[in-house]
C-alpha cells in the first residue's frame, strides 16, 4: 500500500522535485531525509563516480522509497561529449587575465605548470579566434593556435580558479560526429541492468540523436524513458528543430547551465518558455534545471530572484524543478528541498497556471479528448482528485498535460510505469491488477486506510474516474463522477 498521507489539493505539490545525488548527500541518513522531505526523483550524474557507488545509491534510494511507501524515480544522466579538464595538481589552478596556457590531450598528469590535461583532443576541432570558456562560463578565453596534433594554446580573458574535471565549452566550434561516446554506451548498458526510470541525454542537437539512444536502450532491454537535455546552439537553431526534439523524446530538460554558456544567457528565458509550451502541447515531461536555488549551496536561504525563478517555472507548468549543486555539493541539501517544496505549494495555491494554445497531437486522439474532458469536468465540479487507469502511462500523461489543479492518482499494473509517473505533473501512482472496478476500488482503499483527507466542511470526496474496459493500449474511453 502506498501512503498518500493527508492528500489534499493544498498539501499535494503538483510540480515535482528532482534532486541530484553527490558527496553532500551520499549517506543513508541524508538520502532518507531527502525522500521524507519530498523528493520525487533522484538524478545520478554519470560524469562522476563509479558503478559501485551507483549501486549503493540505488539500493539506498529504493530502500527508503519503499519504507516511505512512495514511488521515487531514478534518472541516469549520461555525460555525452562533455569536454572536461583532467586531474589538476592539488585539484586547482589559478588563472589570471592575459595568461596563455596549453590544453593538451596527450598529457595525463599535471605537473603544476601551464600545460593542462584535457579529456578531448581539441586540436582536431578548434580554430584560431574561436571562443572557449571553462567552469560553466566563469572563465572566458580565446583560441590562439594549434601547437601540436594534440594541443592548443588559449589566452585567458579574466581571472579565475580552475578545478579538476570542470567543463569546457566551445560555442562556435563544430565538434561533429556522434554525440554518444564509448563511455555513454557502457553506462547505458550498466543502466539497463539497474532498471532506471529515465535516461537524460546530454548535448542533443536533433531528433535523430534521440532515436540512436532509443535503439541502444532497446537493444539492452531497457524500458527507460528518454529525457533530451537542451543545451546546444544547434538544438535551438530553429523552432522546428526544437519541436522535433520534443516530439522524439519522452521528455525534455531545460539545461540552463550549458545552454547559457553555449548560446548566451539572454536566450535562456525564451527557450525555457518555448520548451515548456512544446512539452505541454505534446504531453511530454519537462524539467527546469540548473541554479534554481543556487545560493543555497553556501547559504541556508535562497535569494529573492531564485524564489521568483522557481515560482515562475511552476506558473509556466513545469512537471519538475531540479536541484543540482544545491543537493550534490551544497551545505544545505535538506533545506534546499524543503524550500523548493514550500515555494511550489504556495505558488500553486495562489497563482493561476499560464495557459497555452492546445491542439491534441498524441498518437491516440482519444487519450487527449478524454483527458481534456476529464479535467474540464473535474474543475467545473471542484472535484478533489482525478483517478485514472493507465497501463502504459499514456492516459496519465495526457491528463497531466492539461495541468489540472488537483492530484491525479494513476492506477497501473506495471511498477516501471508507476516509477516513471513519480515525476509527472500532479501524479502519484498506485500499483494493482486491472479490472472494471480497479479505479473506484483504489479510492475506497485509500480512504479506508486514511490516506485521503476529506476537505474542510465536507463529509465526502468528489472523484472523477477515467478508464477503459479493453485490455489493450489506447482503450481509455470512460469518464465517471463518484461521491465517496
C-alpha positions, 0 to 999 in steps of 0.5 A, a space after each residue: 500500500 502506498 501512503 498518500 498521507 493527508 492528500 489534499 489539493 493544498 498539501 499535494 505539490 503538483 510540480 515535482 522535485 528532482 534532486 541530484 545525488 553527490 558527496 553532500 548527500 551520499 549517506 543513508 541518513 541524508 538520502 532518507 531525509 531527502 525522500 521524507 522531505 519530498 523528493 520525487 526523483 533522484 538524478 545520478 550524474 554519470 560524469 562522476 563516480 563509479 558503478 559501485 557507488 551507483 549501486 549503493 545509491 540505488 539500493 539506498 534510494 529504493 530502500 527508503 522509497 519503499 519504507 516511505 511507501 512512495 514511488 521515487 524515480 531514478 534518472 541516469 544522466 549520461 555525460 555525452 561529449 562533455 569536454 572536461 579538464 583532467 586531474 589538476 595538481 592539488 585539484 586547482 589552478 589559478 588563472 589570471 587575465 592575459 595568461 596563455 596556457 596549453 590544453 593538451 590531450 596527450 598529457 595525463 598528469 599535471 605537473 603544476 605548470 601551464 600545460 593542462 590535461 584535457 579529456 578531448 583532443 581539441 586540436 582536431 576541432 578548434 580554430 584560431 579566434 574561436 571562443 572557449 570558456 571553462 567552469 560553466 562560463 566563469 572563465 572566458 578565453 580565446 583560441 590562439 593556435 594549434 601547437 601540436 596534433 594534440 594541443 592548443 594554446 588559449 589566452 585567458 580573458 579574466 581571472 579565475 580558479 580552475 578545478 579538476 574535471 570542470 567543463 569546457 565549452 566551445 560555442 562556435 566550434 563544430 565538434 561533429 560526429 556522434 554525440 554518444 561516446 564509448 563511455 555513454 554506451 557502457 553506462 547505458 548498458 550498466 543502466 539497463 541492468 539497474 532498471 532506471 526510470 529515465 535516461 537524460 541525454 546530454 548535448 542533443 542537437 536533433 531528433 535523430 540523436 534521440 532515436 540512436 539512444 532509443 535503439 541502444 536502450 532497446 537493444 539492452 532491454 531497457 524500458 527507460 524513458 528518454 529525457 533530451 537535455 537542451 543545451 546546444 546552439 544547434 538544438 535551438 537553431 530553429 523552432 522546428 528543430 526544437 519541436 522535433 526534439 520534443 516530439 522524439 523524446 519522452 521528455 525534455 530538460 531545460 539545461 540552463 547551465 550549458 545552454 547559457 554558456 553555449 548560446 548566451 544567457 539572454 536566450 535562456 528565458 525564451 527557450 525555457 518558455 518555448 520548451 515548456 509550451 512544446 512539452 505541454 502541447 505534446 504531453 511530454 515531461 519537462 524539467 527546469 534545471 540548473 541554479 534554481 536555488 543556487 545560493 543555497 549551496 553556501 547559504 541556508 536561504 535562497 535569494 529573492 530572484 531564485 524564489 521568483 525563478 522557481 515560482 515562475 517555472 511552476 506558473 509556466 507548468 513545469 512537471 519538475 524543478 531540479 536541484 543540482 549543486 544545491 543537493 550534490 555539493 551544497 551545505 544545505 541539501 535538506 533545506 534546499 528541498 524543503 524550500 523548493 517544496 514550500 515555494 511550489 505549494 504556495 505558488 500553486 495555491 495562489 497563482 493561476 497556471 499560464 495557459 497555452 494554445 492546445 491542439 491534441 497531437 498524441 498518437 491516440 486522439 482519444 487519450 487527449 479528448 478524454 483527458 481534456 474532458 476529464 479535467 474540464 469536468 473535474 474543475 467545473 465540479 471542484 472535484 478533489 482528485 482525478 483517478 485514472 487507469 493507465 497501463 502504459 502511462 499514456 492516459 496519465 500523461 495526457 491528463 497531466 498535460 492539461 495541468 489540472 489543479 488537483 492530484 491525479 492518482 494513476 492506477 497501473 499494473 506495471 511498477 516501471 510505469 508507476 516509477 516513471 509517473 513519480 515525476 509527472 505533473 500532479 501524479 502519484 501512482 498506485 500499483 494493482 491488477 486491472 479490472 472494471 472496478 480497479 479505479 473506484 476500488 483504489 479510492 475506497 482503499 485509500 480512504 479506508 486506510 486514511 490516506 485521503 483527507 476529506 476537505 474542510 466542511 465536507 463529509 465526502 470526496 468528489 472523484 472523477 474516474 477515467 478508464 477503459 474496459 479493453 485490455 489493450 493500449 489506447 482503450 481509455 474511453 470512460 469518464 465517471 463522477 463518484 461521491 465517496 
